[in-house]
Amino acid sequence: MSLPDVLAGIRAAERAAGRAPGSVRLVAVTKGHSPDEIRTRILAHAALQPGGFPLAESRGQELRDKAAELSAERPEIEWHFIGPLQLNKVKYLRSVRLVHSLEDVRQARALAEAGAKWGHAPAVLLQVHNGEAQKHGIHPQALRSVYAEVVQTGLDVRGLMVMAPEGDADAARRIFRDTAERAHDLGLPELSMGMSGDYPLAVQAGATLVRVGRSLFS
Ligand SMILES: *Cc1c(COP(=O)(O)O)cnc(C)c1O
């Protein structure tokens, strides 16, 4: 697989779901891959998506180092952060436009504070716990109150993110559908759902951002 194959898969899933072409944005998950691989596998195809492909990393230092190198060549690259947000590593996220993985108000305060220093704060998505054996995410019963608290920090809350368990399509469908409903109830437009193994199901359920890694590099 390569990026054009994945993009074709997304367009096909959009068509099958009766959604407009381009309503889903492909976010390229580049963790573990070198700047050279990113240049040839992702950046070489940038023209295939308006605004190019956002690059997503899950570790602060790795993001900082790659952003320093790649953004020097291509300042238009949009960096996303998708990993667990440690308070002492927020300082590495200066280049980040969107954090997909915000889990509590302490993280929100740390990001808002850092943003005040930088003159810009990243927008955020709230990561929802998927109800399966998983450590991360806000439990659905707490979502509304966490959302209200995070908004109080001044951060721009754009939507929700969820991860489905691997290899269980029925669970993935249910989790994606429930998360779409929760975003709708909160009036939030962005839905970050779907990875290499399940992005067609996520597109079917209304994802606006899919986070694909492995399939772009294999
Ligand atoms: C690694 C990762 C992905 C990409 O998963 P693939 O299976 O490689 O497509 C998506 N989201 C998060 C949060 C990740 O950590």
Ligand as a Chemical Component Dictionary entry (heavy atoms), coordinates in Angstrom:
data_LIG
# 
_chem_comp.id                   LIG 
_chem_comp.type                 NON-POLYMER 
_chem_comp.pdbx_formal_charge   0 
_chem_comp.three_letter_code    LIG 
# 
loop_
_chem_comp_atom.comp_id 
_chem_comp_atom.atom_id 
_chem_comp_atom.alt_atom_id 
_chem_comp_atom.type_symbol 
_chem_comp_atom.charge 
_chem_comp_atom.model_Cartn_x 
_chem_comp_atom.model_Cartn_y 
_chem_comp_atom.model_Cartn_z 
_chem_comp_atom.pdbx_ordinal 
LIG C1 C1 C 0 -0.241 4.849 15.606 1  
LIG C2 C2 C 0 -1.533 5.518 15.707 2  
LIG C3 C3 C 0 -2.399 5.584 14.595 3  
LIG C4 C4 C 0 -2.087 4.928 13.257 4  
LIG O1 O1 O 0 -2.309 3.562 13.335 5  
LIG P1 P1 P 0 -2.015 2.610 12.084 6  
LIG O2 O2 O 0 -2.607 1.316 12.499 7  
LIG O3 O3 O 0 -0.526 2.582 11.947 8  
LIG O4 O4 O 0 -2.686 3.187 10.901 9  
LIG C5 C5 C 0 -3.582 6.290 14.729 10 
LIG N1 N1 N 0 -3.920 6.876 15.895 11 
LIG C6 C6 C 0 -3.131 6.819 16.976 12 
LIG C7 C7 C 0 -3.579 7.494 18.222 13 
LIG C8 C8 C 0 -1.927 6.138 16.927 14 
LIG O5 O5 O 0 -1.157 6.094 18.013 15 
# 
loop_
_chem_comp_bond.comp_id 
_chem_comp_bond.atom_id_1 
_chem_comp_bond.atom_id_2 
_chem_comp_bond.value_order 
_chem_comp_bond.pdbx_ordinal 
LIG C1 C2 SING 1  
LIG C2 C3 SING 2  
LIG C2 C8 DOUB 3  
LIG C3 C4 SING 4  
LIG C3 C5 DOUB 5  
LIG C4 O1 SING 6  
LIG O1 P1 SING 7  
LIG P1 O2 DOUB 8  
LIG P1 O3 SING 9  
LIG P1 O4 SING 10 
LIG C5 N1 SING 11 
LIG N1 C6 DOUB 12 
LIG C6 C7 SING 13 
LIG C6 C8 SING 14 
LIG C8 O5 SING 15 
# 
